[in-house]
Amino acid sequence: MRTTDVLVIGLGPAGSAAAAAAAARGLKVIAIDRKKVIGEPVQCAEFIPLPLARHARRTGVLLQRIAGMNSVLPSGAVTASPFPGLMVDRAAFDRALACEAQQAGAELMLASALRSVDRQAGAARVATPAGSVSIRYRVMVAADGPHSGVARELGLKPIASVNTRQYTVALTHPYHATDIWLADEYPGGYAWLFPKGAHANLGLGVDPCFERDLKTPLDALHRHLVAAGRVGAKIFHRTGGAIPVGGLRERLAVGNVLFVGDAAGLTHPITGAGIAAAVISGERAGQAAAGYLGGHDAAALREFEDDLRDQFEATLARAVTRRNELNGYWHTAAAQQDQPHRRGWIAFPEYFAEPQPVRFYRPDYRVRTPAMRSPEYVQMSTAAAITLGLVAGKMHRTACTHCLNLLVTYPEGCRANCAYCGLARHREEARDYADRNFIRVDWPAARYDDVIARVQAGADRGQFQRMCISMITHPNSNDDTLVLLEKWVRAVPQVPVSILSNPTTLVRDDLVRMQRMGADIFTVALDAVMPEIFERTRGKGVDSPHKFEHYRRAIEWAAEVFGPEKFGAHLIGGLGETEREILEVAQQVRDLGGHNHMFAFYPEHGSLMEDWPPVDRGQWRRVQLARFIIDYAGGHIRDMAFDAEGRVIDFGVPELKLTEIINSGKPFRTSGCPGKDDDISACNRPYGDSGPTDVLSFPFALARRDVAKVKRQLCGHDIKAGM
């Protein structure tokens, strides 16, 4: 095993600067990079600001000077602004920085990749051309880019990024400005031309949640510039990469691991500029490591983070806010107008103006949460935001959600205090309402009119088979729900609407109004099926206004007003009830003509019940199966048998039929309001009550291996992922 004071992962500008600064202060430094040749391939527009000129003095680094920037808006209007800087050979620039580190005494290991990190041992395993080696370190500097392997090893969240594509083309005449194109053809990014002597870098960046095809718009721009006589038709070089746009990581110093450059999220989320911040953060990390190891001063690492936040956080937070605003415009008519782009680009004074109402907000604890209020704004599940293309991401084994789940929202939040809920009133001091998680996931916010416009434009690719408005306990919730309902029915009549109600603030006439205005299904989130459990988790026991009797009465109203098959109840398994007790309530709902939507209890972080264990797997599977038999297979609880503990021991149907039902996998899928397809719940809520490694409610049709696992759980074997 080798040992070192500082282990640097990555030899881009940030890593080289860190290695140089640490080595210059007498520390033993090993720096690794997976590339065989530093700086190659180039995945950059190759522009650096003037303060980095000292690093461009080596022969072959500087290509030309840039004087200004021309910003082209959708209308064709062009705004010229000062933009002094240098175009460099980025590969030569990176090698110059690495050479400075080497001359300071750092050992560089190329063609070497990080394989694992053992934080407790303070050791990393590195694959080298000569074989695997373990390196014990006292401080690690993570300079390994937007898809940081160090971050992944430490279990940190990845940083959102845009994809880039770039061509090197010939210029037909000398040019000393950079051109920027802002248009809906480049959603989540922009297009650029950076001249570098006789050639230019022509490229674009696109957010993959809006568009993955980069070739088509870049080829179109290239043809346009060829026709205008500005560049040649020949493409000399092609490259591409990823640029982080998520802003700063929540933590830049994790124990003795320091994040710098792209790995820290220091790249500007609007412009994509990050070289200067990379060098500054790297130098600061090297200094912090020397302070920490030289004086055994743990405060040096904390000061590293504080210093970077003082220098960059406000700028990056503004950029994140502007990016969130722009995300509400892409692929809408507004994206063809100049004003949103003026507010979203640094060349215009509107960019620096005081914040205006946002069009889209993704929960982000690093920025000030904007004031958003229904009916102008709604929150939506992360799965719905992904399906609409507002958030980048994939859902394990399912491409989308079939229900657009919306939540009324107010800065003051829900006035109830349910013990298991992530939206509960008691979390006011810990987290702004719009930043709170609910059923395991974040709920981004958007303007309701923009949501409707996106659905009308087909942003969901026809996936939404239902929309659901979820109410909360708030004085305005009833009236605002009616506004949202009326707008939707008028604008998107082909997608039916469900109401997830808050009976505490409702009377029977409210249900009548909703039904007449076009609500298709009405559901009641009873959740806790026993009066004593309800009181303890939702009522006086937690200083909450809900009453069990009123919720049960609301279910009866729903049966009367909406009729059979058009109402239901939400029931949560695992709050302390027996299997018999929850199934008795399910049978009562079914006897009234409704259906039961089952949820497995999940200990929501930050809730009053966060330390409670999740529902027992065997109990949950038996309840799922019995509920399905009651709701959809003609069964009845009177035909079922239970043991002394209230566990199901006989499901009351013939063995062959029971086997057929189990093998279909349908009882174990997410239960909710129906869509157009008979065999699914439109409200599939991907991973709302469990993670994808141990699925409790399957948001997709079960495969044979899934059914096999469910069978083992039904038999009392709590089978975890990988077993």
Buried (B, 14 or more C-beta within 10 A) or exposed (E): EBBBBBBBBBBBBBBBBBBBBBBBBEBBBBBBBBBEEBBEBBBBBBBBBEEBBEBBEBEEBBBBEBEBBBBBBBEEEEBEEEBEBBBBBBBBBBBBBBBBBBEBBBBBBBBBBBBEBEBEEBBBBBBEEEEEBBBBBBBBBBBBBBBBBBBBBBEBEEBBBBBBBBBBBEBBEEBEBBBBBBBBBBBBBBBBBBBBEEBBBBBBBBBBBBBEEBEEBBEEBBEEBBEEEBBBEEBEEEBBBBBBBBBBBEEBBBBBBBBBBBBBBBBBBBBBBBBBBBBBBBBBBBBBBBBBBEEEEEEBBBBBBBBBBEBBBEBBBBBBBBBBBBBBBBBBEBBEBBEBBBBBBBBBEBBEEEBEEBBBBBBBEBBEBBBBBBBEBBBBBBBBBBBBBBBBEEBEBBEBBBBBBBBBBBEEBBBBBBBBBBBBBBBEEEBBBBBBBBBBBBBBBBBBBBBBBBBEEEBBEEBBBBBBBBBBBBEBBBEBBBBBBBBBBEBBEEBBBBBBBBBBBBEEEBBBBBBEBBBBBBBBBBBBBBEEBBBBBBBEBBEBBBBBEBBBBBBBBBBEBBEEEBBBBBBBBBBBBBBBBBBBBBBBBBEBBBBBBBBBBBBBEBBBBEEBEBBBBBBBBBBBBBBBBBBBBEBEBEEBEBEEEBBBEEBBBEEEBBEEBBEBBBBBBBBBBBBEEEEBBBBBBBBBBBEBEBBBBBBBBBEEEBBEBBBBBBEEEEBEEEE
